[in-house]
Amino acid sequence: MPLQEEPKFISKEDRKASFLAKKSKKSSLGSDILCNLQKSVFDEHIREFLPNTCVETLLTPAAVRRELHLSDDPELEEEVVNFVMKSAPKLFITSLLAGLTNKDQELATAMIQFETKSVNDNSLPLPDSTFVDEAGEFLEPWTEVSRRSFRRNQWTVLVPIISESNPELDLDPDCILPITEKSRAGESGAFGEVFQVKIHEEHHLNPIMKYDGKRADVAIKVIRPVYRDTTDENELDQLRDEWVREVKAHIEMRNLKHQNIIEFIAAIKRGSDRYLLFRWAEEGSLRKFWEMPEHKRPVVTRELVRAIIMQIQGMADALDKLHNYRYGGGSYRHGDLKPENILCVVGQPPRDGQFGFPILKISDMGLAKHHNIATQLRHNTSTQYTTTRYEPPEVALKSELGRSRRYDMWSFGCVILEMMIWLLYGTDHLERFNSQIIDEGRHRSHWFKVDKDKDEAFVHPHVQATIRALYYDPECKAETALKELLTIVKTKLLVVELDPPATPVSSSAPPRSTNGSRAYSQELMERLDDIVARGKTDESYWFTGASREHIKDLKVDRAPESSFLSPNSAVGGNRPLRPRPPLRPLGENGGGIIPDVGFEDQPSLMVPVITVVEAKTRRV
């Protein structure tokens, strides 16, 4: 007879551990849902949401049957399972999260009530009346606790999906935004704050892709809650109308799909809050790009000059598309063009150890003004809150004309001139240049001055002097792309005169300026196209190849202020440049030559280079 094996002794602790291990293997639908919740970090307090696909993957017919406990009535069970799977998966999950269980068939009872009352996922969010009868008594199995829990947890499954086909979202104040990462992008501005965020992949369809195939982050602009600042119905109506117009403008600009306009993603209204979503520009603004330590003194090369002019051409084309939107049936103007509103996006990785010049994208067009030619009244067109420094002279002159599309051409001229100074002389000299554009009170001012008695304006003397000095730079003395670009700035962009166009605006042909007046976007495009076309056939046109090691600074003399320039000669018109002092060698720096004049000759214009945040400028 075989020996019987003695029973193995199992301690009390081991029995408990074995019991808990067996229990842990029995995964419930509720625990699976909790394990798949994602954190939304956008609001002040972290909230959780269930990604959209989890609803489909976790909620299977078998999982629903286990929770319903209706196996004793197969026909009813199948009917309820079909209702949940086809019409009420989010209702079912929310009821489960609200605390309803299979005890006493609470979940089954709730689902049957929902189906009987024709309540399904399309009914979410549910009003409180859903849970009570006509007398106001709670229906089984609901209580005040479970109703409150349902009301809170329903937002876990009501998370919006942001897509190209649905760029305008009107959300409940309690809605959770599917933002999984957030960092503040910088200081708050006049209109709100900007954050760099990541949106959960399942809730962001058609994302913007970077050159390396990865998703670009999103910039979310939080508009200041002006709706909370007033209770006046007329003001509220005006604010609502302005929001509608602004969103419409962004959507129409997005439809242009222009490489040099920042990609608009969505506009979100959540209660009294307003958000605008754009592609995140990883290199920041053009101003910040210039100020990066590695970019403070660029090495001028043929490739860099070509890349910069190609980006200027691209931005000019973008402005032309905005200014002539729908073939003249309406138009937009930016109204606040400046380096801070031009964003830098990485195009291709740098080659041969040189930094790659980014793709430049016009942004912050919330102030862009839509002009419908059929209905606009010129004297009523206005844009507030623009940056005064880059405003054109017409804002200070007693003109009865409204601000036209050529407003942007002046601002763009300022940007191009700053770009040229940075390219040829670096960030330090650019800062010095800007510090010299001052008014009589020695405050930073517009790029123009005004004789208020005569109602005449002229380009700021230091800007004029800098343009003259640039013509003596080796890259602008020869017949080069940079010389032509400088001439365009001088004769077509930084021009005061705004005479009526030679081609009527109502004509199907693009408007053209008369000789001596500021150019339209189409004319600028033609000039830039000529530069690019010539550069394609003559590589030396981009850059002479001459060494710049001996060139350390741009010497600028002071322009005379003995008379106010008339509008037609605001930037010199066709006047010859005044005689220059003789050029001298640069001594120990080598054989290069630059004008023998400088800031030290004009102490009255000298101010220290300011490295703190620039103060508000006063309006002229």
Disulfide bonds with the S-S distance in Angstrom:
none
